[in-house]
Amino acid sequence: MSPGQQDSIRIYEMNRWTSMIVLTLCGLFPASLLAQGPWAPPPAGHPAGYGGYPPAYCPPPGGGPDPQLISELVPMGPFDREPMHGVGIHAFKETAAQTWVRFDYLLLDISSPGNAKIGADTLTPFDTTGRDLSTRRNASDPRGQTREIPLDPNNPGLPSEAFLVTTTLNETMQNDLNGGRISFGVPFTTGDFEAEAWFTEKNNSLQVIRPVVDSSLGPAQLFPVLIPGIPLLDQGVPTDDRALLFSEGMRVRLETSLFGTEGNWTFRPAHPHTGIEWQPMLGFRYLRVEDGMRIFGQDIAIPRTTLEPTIILNHDIRSNALNHVFGPQIGLRASAKVWRLTFGAETKFVVGMNRINDQVRTEEILRQANPVDPDVTPEGVTIYSEQRTRFAPVFDFAVYSKFQMSDHFHLFVAYDLLYGGGVSRAFDNVIYDTPADLETEDPEIRLDSHLGRFYAHGLVVGGEINWK
C-alpha cells in the first residue's frame, strides 16, 4: 500500500469517530436536562431584577379550569368606547356608566285644618250657623254694641236685626298639590350614594263667607241678616258680646308649600340575587314646610245718628309659620326583581330638629289706620313674631315598582307618605283677644304658637335613565 492510500484511510477513520462523538453528545444533553426535573427559580440569595427569570407556570391540579372562575360578558356602554388611560380613569368611567337619574311628577295631599274654628271660645254655646232660632247670638262688635243692618240701602231707617255666623276651615281642603322631584344615584364598591330634591306648588285655598238674608220667618217681616264674624276674648276671658264683624263678607285664604332634599348612603345587600334584597340606609334630610293664613274683609257700621261718620274698617289678619326641619336619618330598603319588574319598599326615620319662625300681623281691627276724626287714635300695623327650635321627628314610607322599558329606561310608579310631628301651622297660632282699652290700645289678636302633626301623601310617577 502506498503512503498516499494510508493517509486517506486515516482521515476517513478520524472523520467517522468525530461524527460518532458529536451524535453521542447531542443525545446525552437532552437526557441530562430531563434527569434534573422541571426548572426551578434560583435560590433566595440570587438578586432579582435584571438577569432573573420569570417563575414557571404551574397548572391547577386535575388539568382542568378552576371551578371558582366565572366569566360574564357585559355589554359596552357609551363610556367604554372612549380610550382608557390608566386604572383610575377606567374605574371612573365604570362608575359614571352605572350612574342613574330619575325625574318624577308628584300629586300630593297634605293635612288640612279640618274643623278648626276661626275665633275664640264663647262663654255659652250657640248655633254657629245662625239657623237655629232658639240659640242665635246677636252680632255684637268688640265694644259690645249690637249690630243692625238695613235691608234697603235707600231706607236706612228700617234696620233689620243681625246675628253672628262663625266659620270653620272644613271647606279649605289642601289636596292635589302638583310637584316635581329629581333623584340620582352613583354606585361605589361598598354601596351607592343617592340624593334627591323635591318641591310642590303653593296651595291656594280660598273660602268666602258672605252675609245671608234669612227668609225663614216669612215675607211679611223684616228678614234678619246673618253676618260672618270672629268671636273675641275679653282680656283672655271668654264672653258672649264681643266679635269682629264683616258686614260686607269675610274671606279666608290658606297657602302651603313644601320643599325637601336628602342624601343617603345605601349599603350593598349582604346576599344579592337571593330573592328579596335588604339594604340599610344612612343619610341626612332637610324639609321646609311654609304655611300661611289670611283673614280679610270689610266691615261698615251704619251710624246711629246723622252726626256720626261712617266708619269703614278693612280687617286684615295674617298668620305665617315657617318650619325648617333637619337632621340625620336611618332607613331600610327591600326590593325584589321579577323579569323586568322591580318591586320595593323603603322606610326612613329622621331624628329632626325644627327651626320655627312664626308671625301674626293685624291691621284695622278696632280702629281705622287713618281716621277722619282727629280725636280717634289711629291703629297701626301690629306684628307679633317668635323664633324657636324644637324636636321634630319625621317618618317616611314609600312603596314603588319599576318596569324596564329598554336597556336604559325604567318607568317608575310609587306611593309616598311623609308624616312628622312638632310642626307649626298658621291656622293654629292665633289668639283672638281684645285689650282693656279699645279706644287707645293696640288689638290683642296675637301669636300663640302650637306644635302639631303634619303629613303629606300621594302618587309619584316618573322615568329613570341609566347608561349601562
Secondary structure, 3 states (H helix, E strand, C coil): CCHHHHHHHHHHHHHHHHHHHHHHHHHHHHHHHHHCCCCCCCCCCCCCCCCCCCCCCCCCCCCCCCCCCCCCCCCCCCCCCCCCCCHHHHHHHHHHHCCEEEEEEEEEEECCCCCCEECCCCCCCCCCCCCCHHHCCECECCCCCECEEECCCCCCCCEEEEEEECEECCCCCCCCEEEEEEEEEEECCCEEEEEEEEEECCEEEEEEECCEECCCCCCCCCCCEEEEEEECEECCECCCCCEEECCCCEEEEEEEEEEEEEEEEEECCCCCCCCCEEEEEEEEEEEEEEEEEEEEEEEEECCCCCCCCCEEEEEEEEEEEEEEEEEEEEEEEEEEEECCEEEEEEEEEECCEEEEEEEEEEECCCCCCCCCCCCCCCCCCEEEEEEEEEECCEEEEEEEEEEEEECCEEEEEEEEEEEEEEEECHHHCEECEECCCCCCCCCCCEECCCEEEEEEEEEEEEEEEECC
